[in-house]
């Protein structure tokens, strides 16, 4: 699956209005549902696409190159949708089979799940930064499992942490997303209070307990997450480079840049393109090899972090040469610049190898 030129144009056309709205534009959301992008990693038994990971990652980069906020929202929500591959058949099948299914959530262990005597859990917690929260049909979140008020100890003597699934009507969404970029992701926080969740709502992200035999659910979570986030950064950087070329060429044509300076900046721009391309090629080589062999995950993690860092660094190197027009918050290049720097704050991209 690849992004068609027509779809890329639609995403980019609505990006500015989506930022003003603080959520994806209705036409973009309709396209997402029609193409099943939120469900691109949902098992086929639920009607999902269950695409191979390299295809998912390439699609997500193209989406982010068209519009960073749309790409980020689809990446995070489809990533949460991947969790459905770890649920056995249950009463949740109807939820996972919904054509408009969209899972949002948080990986932070900011909840407490008290085991109940009759089975199930009583859950309390508040989680921040759930991209796509405005149109999520369900939420996932990590909780510290407790018994008699004390954390249950897991491997290595550490508190046991398990992810849980909550339905839309069970959570309270807070309109607290105030970031400078990725505004249209609507990455608001959410909370649950005293929720009695049945045992089937707790799940494990482990290939050994995957309920689906697709290789997609045998791929480890960490390199999968790092890869999908890294290509968002590279996609946004490619968008920035395209905006920069157009803006800087116009400045030169108007005589606002001395000839010798224009040549210098052109060299920097071309070097940026080469460096980003080299990092992308190394990343995709590692990703494709790891998928084919179901090994080499360390190379995927390493090249993911290199790609994300190089993308951000070259955006920052070129930004001062774009002129004051790039400082206008209503300009396309400024929106992309803000999106890049908001995405770069994700902990999986910060605390890398």
FILUM-922163 format. One record per residue (C-alpha): residue in three letters; x, y, z. Coordinates in Angstrom, 2 decimals. Layout:
<atoms>
ALA|X|Y|Z
...
</atoms>
This chain:
<atoms>
UNK|0.00|0.00|0.00
UNK|1.31|3.45|-0.93
UNK|-0.07|6.96|-0.68
UNK|-1.56|8.17|-3.95
UNK|-0.76|11.70|-5.17
UNK|-4.46|12.58|-4.87
UNK|-4.57|11.51|-1.24
UNK|-1.35|13.40|-0.47
UNK|-2.86|16.55|-1.98
UNK|-6.01|16.15|0.11
UNK|-4.02|15.74|3.33
UNK|-1.87|18.78|2.62
UNK|-4.83|20.91|1.52
UNK|-6.58|20.47|4.85
UNK|-3.52|20.62|7.14
UNK|-3.77|24.32|8.04
UNK|-7.49|24.12|8.82
UNK|-6.95|20.94|10.83
UNK|-4.45|22.82|12.98
UNK|-7.03|25.54|13.63
UNK|-9.62|22.90|14.52
UNK|-7.22|21.00|16.76
UNK|-8.16|17.69|15.12
UNK|-8.09|15.96|11.75
UNK|-10.30|17.56|9.13
UNK|-13.56|15.64|8.47
UNK|-12.55|14.95|4.85
UNK|-9.21|13.54|6.02
UNK|-10.92|11.44|8.66
UNK|-13.33|10.08|6.04
UNK|-10.34|9.14|3.89
UNK|-8.66|7.43|6.84
UNK|-11.76|5.31|7.46
UNK|-12.20|4.49|3.79
UNK|-8.57|3.38|3.42
UNK|-8.58|1.63|6.82
UNK|-5.36|3.36|7.87
UNK|-6.25|3.16|11.57
UNK|-6.72|-0.58|11.01
UNK|-3.64|-1.29|8.88
UNK|-2.17|-3.49|11.64
UNK|-5.41|-5.05|12.88
UNK|-5.72|-8.83|12.24
UNK|-7.71|-9.99|9.23
UNK|-9.98|-11.97|11.58
UNK|-11.31|-8.58|12.71
UNK|-11.52|-7.28|9.15
UNK|-8.24|-5.37|9.43
UNK|-5.53|-5.12|6.79
UNK|-2.72|-6.78|8.82
UNK|-0.14|-5.29|6.44
UNK|3.51|-6.38|6.57
UNK|5.46|-4.01|8.79
UNK|7.71|-2.64|5.98
UNK|4.58|-1.66|4.04
UNK|3.07|0.03|7.11
UNK|6.24|1.99|7.79
UNK|6.59|3.20|4.20
UNK|2.95|4.32|4.19
UNK|3.42|6.20|7.46
UNK|6.44|8.06|6.11
UNK|4.47|9.17|3.05
UNK|1.56|10.27|5.23
UNK|3.91|12.34|7.38
UNK|5.53|13.84|4.30
UNK|2.07|15.03|3.24
UNK|0.99|16.27|6.68
UNK|2.86|15.58|9.90
UNK|-0.20|15.73|12.16
UNK|-2.17|13.28|10.03
UNK|0.81|10.96|9.74
UNK|1.47|11.06|13.48
UNK|-2.16|10.42|14.41
UNK|-2.47|7.49|12.01
UNK|0.85|6.07|13.20
UNK|0.01|6.21|16.89
UNK|-3.56|4.97|16.48
UNK|-2.65|2.17|14.08
UNK|0.14|1.22|16.46
UNK|-2.40|0.84|19.24
UNK|-4.53|-1.13|16.79
UNK|-1.63|-3.60|16.52
UNK|-2.43|-4.64|20.11
UNK|-5.63|-6.29|18.90
UNK|-3.48|-9.13|17.59
UNK|-2.87|-10.15|21.21
UNK|-6.54|-10.49|22.16
UNK|-8.12|-13.96|21.89
UNK|-11.71|-14.22|20.64
UNK|-13.95|-12.56|23.23
UNK|-16.73|-10.07|23.67
UNK|-14.39|-7.40|22.29
UNK|-14.55|-8.77|18.74
UNK|-17.39|-6.39|17.87
UNK|-15.31|-3.41|18.92
UNK|-12.25|-4.54|16.97
UNK|-14.34|-5.26|13.87
UNK|-15.81|-1.75|13.73
UNK|-14.72|-0.16|10.38
UNK|-14.22|3.11|12.29
UNK|-12.25|1.51|15.10
UNK|-9.56|3.84|16.38
UNK|-7.47|3.08|19.44
UNK|-5.63|5.86|21.25
UNK|-3.60|5.52|24.41
UNK|-0.48|5.90|26.46
UNK|2.48|3.71|27.34
UNK|3.17|5.50|30.62
UNK|2.39|3.32|33.69
UNK|0.24|6.03|35.25
UNK|-2.65|3.87|36.40
UNK|-3.31|1.45|39.25
UNK|-5.27|-1.76|38.68
UNK|-6.38|-3.42|41.92
UNK|-7.15|-7.12|41.57
UNK|-10.67|-7.98|42.66
UNK|-11.56|-11.13|44.56
UNK|-14.15|-12.20|42.02
UNK|-11.86|-11.57|39.05
UNK|-11.18|-8.43|37.10
UNK|-9.70|-5.15|38.29
UNK|-10.65|-1.78|39.74
UNK|-8.73|0.80|37.76
UNK|-7.84|4.41|38.52
UNK|-5.45|6.57|36.57
UNK|-4.74|9.54|34.39
UNK|-2.64|9.41|31.25
UNK|-1.34|12.21|29.04
UNK|-0.78|12.57|25.31
UNK|-3.23|10.18|23.64
UNK|-2.95|11.13|19.96
UNK|-6.30|10.82|18.21
UNK|-8.24|11.04|21.48
UNK|-11.03|13.09|19.90
UNK|-12.13|10.27|17.59
UNK|-10.90|7.20|19.51
UNK|-13.44|4.41|19.97
UNK|-11.34|2.83|22.73
UNK|-8.18|3.55|24.72
UNK|-5.19|1.53|25.88
UNK|-3.09|2.36|28.92
UNK|-0.49|0.82|31.21
UNK|-1.29|0.18|34.87
UNK|0.64|-1.04|37.88
UNK|-1.14|-4.18|39.06
UNK|-1.91|-4.10|42.80
UNK|-3.29|-6.51|45.37
UNK|-4.55|-5.38|48.78
UNK|-3.30|-1.90|47.94
UNK|0.30|-2.94|47.26
UNK|2.02|-3.39|43.87
UNK|2.38|-6.98|42.70
UNK|6.02|-7.78|42.00
UNK|6.93|-9.16|38.60
UNK|10.19|-10.18|36.94
UNK|13.34|-8.89|38.58
UNK|11.41|-7.73|41.63
UNK|9.87|-4.84|39.74
UNK|6.20|-3.86|39.95
UNK|4.05|-5.76|37.48
UNK|2.77|-3.50|34.70
UNK|0.05|-4.59|32.30
UNK|-1.74|-2.76|29.49
UNK|-5.52|-2.43|29.64
UNK|-8.25|-1.63|27.17
UNK|-10.97|0.91|28.04
UNK|-14.08|1.71|26.05
UNK|-14.86|5.25|24.97
UNK|-17.70|5.67|27.46
UNK|-15.49|4.56|30.34
UNK|-12.93|7.35|30.07
UNK|-12.93|11.09|30.60
UNK|-10.99|12.94|27.93
UNK|-9.31|16.20|28.98
UNK|-8.84|18.98|26.42
UNK|-5.30|19.71|27.56
UNK|-3.15|19.30|24.44
UNK|-1.30|22.65|24.20
UNK|1.83|21.75|22.23
UNK|3.33|24.13|19.66
UNK|3.23|21.49|16.94
UNK|1.24|18.44|15.87
UNK|-1.75|20.48|17.02
UNK|-4.24|18.58|14.86
UNK|-3.33|15.27|16.51
UNK|-5.57|16.28|19.42
UNK|-3.25|14.41|21.78
UNK|-5.33|15.05|24.87
UNK|-5.07|13.21|28.17
UNK|-7.66|10.83|29.56
UNK|-8.57|9.29|32.88
UNK|-10.62|6.54|34.52
UNK|-11.89|6.56|38.10
UNK|-12.98|3.47|40.00
UNK|-13.59|1.53|36.79
UNK|-14.35|-2.15|37.33
UNK|-12.76|-3.77|34.28
UNK|-13.25|-7.47|33.48
UNK|-10.15|-9.65|33.33
UNK|-10.28|-9.82|29.52
UNK|-9.44|-6.10|29.35
UNK|-5.87|-6.78|30.54
UNK|-3.57|-8.10|27.84
UNK|0.09|-8.91|27.21
UNK|2.26|-7.65|24.36
UNK|4.33|-10.77|23.85
UNK|4.79|-12.85|20.71
UNK|4.50|-15.98|22.83
UNK|0.88|-15.18|23.67
UNK|-0.19|-13.56|20.39
UNK|-3.67|-14.69|19.40
UNK|-2.91|-14.30|15.71
UNK|-0.31|-16.25|13.73
UNK|0.68|-13.42|11.39
UNK|4.40|-12.54|11.55
UNK|3.29|-8.99|12.31
UNK|2.56|-10.05|15.90
UNK|5.85|-11.89|16.30
UNK|7.80|-8.69|15.69
UNK|9.01|-7.12|18.98
UNK|7.18|-4.03|20.16
UNK|10.15|-1.73|20.81
UNK|11.79|-1.77|17.35
UNK|8.33|-1.67|15.76
UNK|7.47|1.47|17.72
UNK|10.87|3.09|17.11
UNK|10.65|2.43|13.37
UNK|7.18|3.93|13.00
UNK|8.12|7.05|14.96
UNK|11.40|7.54|13.10
UNK|9.73|7.60|9.69
UNK|7.33|10.26|10.92
UNK|10.37|12.43|11.58
UNK|11.92|11.66|8.19
UNK|8.62|12.27|6.41
UNK|8.24|15.65|8.10
UNK|11.86|16.49|7.28
UNK|11.25|15.71|3.61
UNK|8.22|18.01|3.72
UNK|10.37|20.71|5.31
UNK|13.05|20.35|2.63
UNK|10.44|20.79|-0.11
UNK|9.03|23.88|1.60
UNK|12.53|25.29|2.11
UNK|13.52|24.86|-1.51
UNK|10.45|26.73|-2.70
UNK|10.78|29.52|-0.14
UNK|14.52|30.02|-0.54
UNK|14.33|30.00|-4.33
UNK|11.74|32.78|-4.13
UNK|14.00|34.80|-1.83
UNK|16.89|34.44|-4.26
UNK|14.69|35.40|-7.23
UNK|13.62|38.58|-5.42
UNK|17.25|39.50|-4.82
UNK|17.01|39.12|-1.05
UNK|20.04|36.82|-0.85
UNK|23.56|37.71|-2.09
UNK|24.83|35.44|-4.85
UNK|27.71|33.93|-2.88
UNK|25.39|33.25|0.09
UNK|22.81|31.66|-2.20
UNK|25.42|29.24|-3.54
UNK|26.53|28.35|-0.02
UNK|22.99|27.67|1.16
UNK|22.27|25.62|-1.96
UNK|25.23|23.42|-1.09
UNK|23.92|22.98|2.46
UNK|20.46|22.15|1.14
UNK|21.82|19.52|-1.22
UNK|23.95|18.02|1.54
UNK|20.88|17.83|3.77
UNK|19.00|15.91|1.10
UNK|21.87|13.47|0.65
UNK|22.32|12.87|4.38
UNK|18.63|12.28|5.01
UNK|18.48|9.93|2.02
UNK|21.49|7.94|3.25
UNK|19.95|7.59|6.70
UNK|16.67|6.47|5.15
UNK|18.38|3.89|2.98
UNK|20.28|2.43|5.95
UNK|17.09|2.35|8.00
UNK|15.00|0.61|5.35
UNK|17.76|-1.91|4.67
UNK|17.78|-2.81|8.37
UNK|13.98|-2.91|8.58
UNK|13.52|-5.09|5.50
UNK|16.25|-7.51|6.64
UNK|14.78|-7.79|10.12
UNK|11.34|-8.53|8.70
UNK|12.65|-11.17|6.33
UNK|14.73|-12.93|8.99
UNK|12.79|-12.00|12.15
UNK|16.11|-10.95|13.67
UNK|18.46|-7.96|13.61
UNK|16.12|-5.84|15.71
UNK|19.04|-3.97|17.26
UNK|19.94|-2.62|13.82
UNK|16.39|-1.36|13.39
UNK|16.54|0.46|16.74
UNK|19.94|1.97|15.95
UNK|19.07|3.16|12.45
UNK|15.69|4.46|13.65
UNK|17.38|6.77|16.13
UNK|20.02|7.85|13.64
UNK|17.31|8.70|11.10
UNK|15.27|10.71|13.60
UNK|18.31|12.68|14.79
UNK|19.62|13.42|11.30
UNK|16.17|14.54|10.15
UNK|15.85|17.01|13.01
UNK|19.42|18.28|12.75
UNK|19.17|19.15|9.07
UNK|15.83|20.86|9.58
UNK|17.47|23.04|12.22
UNK|20.53|23.67|10.06
UNK|18.45|25.01|7.19
UNK|15.76|26.85|9.15
UNK|17.70|30.12|9.75
UNK|18.23|30.54|6.00
UNK|14.49|30.45|5.28
UNK|14.00|34.06|6.42
UNK|11.30|35.68|8.53
UNK|8.61|34.12|6.38
UNK|9.44|30.83|8.06
UNK|8.77|32.42|11.45
UNK|5.17|33.19|10.50
UNK|3.08|30.68|12.44
UNK|0.55|30.66|9.61
UNK|3.08|29.51|7.03
UNK|3.37|25.92|5.87
UNK|7.10|25.69|6.59
UNK|6.60|26.98|10.14
UNK|3.89|24.41|10.81
UNK|6.18|21.63|9.57
UNK|9.08|22.98|11.66
UNK|6.87|22.98|14.77
UNK|5.62|19.47|13.99
UNK|9.18|18.16|13.68
UNK|10.18|19.60|17.03
UNK|7.08|18.34|18.79
UNK|7.53|14.83|17.39
UNK|11.19|14.83|18.44
UNK|10.15|15.03|22.11
UNK|8.78|11.49|22.14
UNK|10.80|9.54|24.74
UNK|11.46|6.63|22.39
UNK|13.26|9.05|20.07
UNK|15.08|10.91|22.86
UNK|16.46|8.07|24.95
UNK|17.75|6.01|22.08
UNK|20.91|4.17|21.22
</atoms>
